[in-house]
Amino acid sequence: MSPMIATLFQVFVAILGIVWFIVIAHIVVSWLVHFQVLNLRQPLVSQIWYMLNRLVEPIYRPIRRFMPDLGGIDLAPLVVLLVLFFLRQLASNYYFAYGGQSVF
């Protein structure tokens, strides 16, 4: 496997890791806001909340169209995390199948 392809795989996996972190941060902050540990009236908290929403909503929106309405339960983050896990495993399996070294 050429170094260029190996580098592209590493960048792809890094991007998946960043998206994974953003989704986890959104989940944690949403729980903290819901259970009133954090207050959206605080400027820093509201900025973080709205930034995270703007980052994840384009990812969640297509998934929510196909998910059934479960009331107050939103399973879109879970689906996103499963897809990210699947893509990371797929990339690592493809990389190792074509002679890559352990970079993940």
Stockholm file with secondary structure:
# STOCKHOLM 1.0

chainA/1-104         MSPMIATLFQVFVAILGIVWFIVIAHIVVSWLVHFQVLNLRQPLVSQIWYMLNRLVEPIYRPIRRFMPDLGGIDLAPLVVLLVLFFLRQLASNYYFAYGGQSVF
#=GR chainA/1-104 SS CCHHHHHHHHHHHHHHHHHHHHHHHHHHHHHHHHTTSSCTTSHHHHHHHHHHHHHHHHHHHHHHHHSCCBTTBCCHHHHHHHHHHHHHHHHHHHHHHTTCCCCC
#=GC SS_cons         CCHHHHHHHHHHHHHHHHHHHHHHHHHHHHHHHHTTSSCTTSHHHHHHHHHHHHHHHHHHHHHHHHSCCBTTBCCHHHHHHHHHHHHHHHHHHHHHHTTCCCCC
//
